[in-house]
Amino acid sequence: MTMVARRLALIALLFSLVLVAARAQESPLPLDPLTAREREIAASLVREDARVREALGPGRVRLIYVDFIAIKSPEDSGSPAEQPPRRRVDALFYRYDEDIGIRALVDLEKRAVVDVARVRGGSVPLSLEEVEEAARLAMADARVRRLVGERLSQFRVATGPATADEVNSDRIEGLRVLGTSSQDPCYRHRCVVLFFRSKNRYEFLNRVVVDLTSQKVQVREGGQ
């Protein structure tokens, strides 16, 4: 085989691999994570569904996540080889005015929302966007600026576990706070306690709490 022929064969092989990868992206296997296109389709179907819109109501809501979910419904029968699992999506929203979650189950093959259900607000996890919003509210508060001092502007919201390069950086982490009685300001409210972590140590523990429902910042006495 000549040099030119070998090069042409190599180009053809690379082109075929690209096509295979593109087709795999377009047609994921039954248990593969969602593709970007599937997320777009699911989000569009949820937004257009009348039951979802009614459940979300007119108040402030937030999309917590859109993720793949593997479930078996009565219409799925036979062995996995005979009946591959359907591609389904679990979309979860949080509704601030009623402290509830709204879950929508999307069947990508049917291009339809097949179920809508309410869940307890306390079971809805925090999203990264909510921690970022809580941090913005806190950093704009004069009491927090006095508490943390000039270093406050150096803090950044953590997007995941600290890497070796980030372990000593100034990070803000958030944790959900649940009120236990009607006298608690966080009762049935979406509250986040912010942890300021610097040089791999937490500072001002449990001092800064942000109520995302009322958009208010609480700065507590004591702590470290």
N, C-alpha and C positions, 0 to 999 in steps of 0.2 A: 504494500500500500504506500502510495506516495505521500509526501509531507502534506500536500494540499488536501488529499483525500482524508488523511487522518484529522486535519483541522476541521474539515467539513463534518466529519463524523462526530467530533467532539462538540461542535456547535449544535448539531442536531440533538445530541444527548442532553446537553444543557437546556435546550429549548423544551424538550419533552419533560424534563424535571420541573421546569417552571410551570408548564401546563398542569402537571399532576398536582403541584402544590396549590395552584389557583383553584383547581377543581375541588381539592380537599377543603379549602377555605370556604368554597361555595356550598359544599355538601358535607358537613361535618358528620362524624360517626354519632350514633345515638347517645352516647354518654360523654361526648366531647364538651368542653366549656362553650359558652355562647360566643358566637362570632360578633364582630362589630355590627354587621348587617342585621343579625338576628336581634340584637339589642335595640336597634333603630326600629325594626318592625314591631317588636313587643311594646316599646314605648308609644309608638303611634297608635297601636290597637287599644292600649289602655286609655290614652287621652281621648279617643273617639267613642269609647263605650259609655252609653247612657247610665248604666248601673253604677259604674265607677264614679262618674261625675256627680251623680246624686249622693253617693256615699261620702264623697269628699266634701260636699257642701260648699258654701260660698266663702268660708273663712280661709285662714292661712294654713297651708299644707306643705309638706316637704316629701320628696321622693327619697326614701332611705336606701333602697337598692333595687336592682333588676338583676336576677340571677337565674341560672339553670336549675331546674329541680327534676329529679327522677322519681316518678310515682307510677303506680300501677292502678288503673281505673278498671271498672267492670267491663268496659268495652275492649280492654286489652286481654286477649286470651292466647293460649298456646304457649309453647316454649319460647325463650328469647330468640332462638334461631328462626322460629316460625312467625313470631310477631315482635319485631324490634320495638323498644320503648319509644313512645312519641316524644318529640322535642317540645318540652314545656318550659315555661318561664314563670317564676315567682316574682311579682312586683309588690313591694311593700311601701306604703305611704304612712306618714304620721300627720294626724289632724290636731292642731294645737288647741282649738276652741273646746274640744270635748275630751282631750287626752285619750285618744284611741288610735289604733292602727287600722289601716284598710289594706287587705291583701287581695290581689287579683291574680288569678291563674290563667295564663295564656297558652293556648294550644297553637303552636306555630304552623302545624300542618293544616289545621282548619282555618288559620288566620282569624282567630276569634278568642275573646275572653270567655272562658267557660265557667268561671266561678268568682264570686266576690264575697268576702267575709270580713267581719270586724274582729279585731283582736285587742286585748288589754293594752293600754298605753304603756304600762310598766314593763311589758315584754318586748317593746320595740327598741332595738339597739340604737345607740347613737351613731350618727354618720360623721364622717370626717368634716363635712361641710358645716355641721352643727358645732363641732368643737372650734372650727375656724371662726364661725360667727360669734361664739361665746368669747373667744380670745379678742376679737375686734372690739366688742362691747366693753370688755374689762380694760383693755389697754387705753380706751378713751376716757376711762373714769379717773377723776383726780385722786380719789382715795387709793386706787391701785397704783397709780404713778408714785404717790408718796410712799406706799408700802414697799414697792420693789426698787424704786430709785432710778438713777440714770441708766441702769442696765436694761430697763424694760424694753427699749426699742431693739435690743439685740436678740430677744427671744423669738423663736419661730415655732409654729405648731408642728408637732411630730406627726409624720405621715406613716410611721411604722416603727418597729423596734429599732433601737439605736444601733448603728453599725460601729465598727471599731473606730472609724474616723469621726463619728458623731457623738460618741459616748460622753465626751467632755464639753459638748456644745450646750448652748442655752436653749432649752426646749420647753414647750408647753404641752402637757397631756391633759386629757379630759376624762371624767368619769361621771356617769349618770347618778343623780341623787334622787331618792324616792322619799317623799314626805309620808309620815306614818299616821298623822292625824290632821283634822281640819284646821288646827291651830298652826300647823307648820306651813310657812310660806311656799314650800315646794309641793304641798299636797295637791295632786292631780295637775301639777305644772311640770313642764319640761326643764329641769334644772341640771346644770353641769358644774361640778367642782373642778377647778383648774389647778393643776400641779405644775409648779415652776421647778424645772430640773436644771441645775448648773453644776458642771464638773462632777457629773455622775452622782449628785446629791440633790434630794428634794428640799426646797425651801418654801416657807410660808404655807405649811401643810394645812389644808382645810380652811384656809383663810378667805379665798375668793370663790364665790358661788354666783353663777349667772343663771337667771331665770329667763329662758328663751321664750316662754309664753308671754310674760309681761314685758320682756326686754329690759329687765332691771338687774343691776349688779349689787350683790351683797358682799360686804367686806367685814368678816367676823373678827372679834377680838381674840387675843391669845394665840396659841399655836407657836410654830417656830419661825 
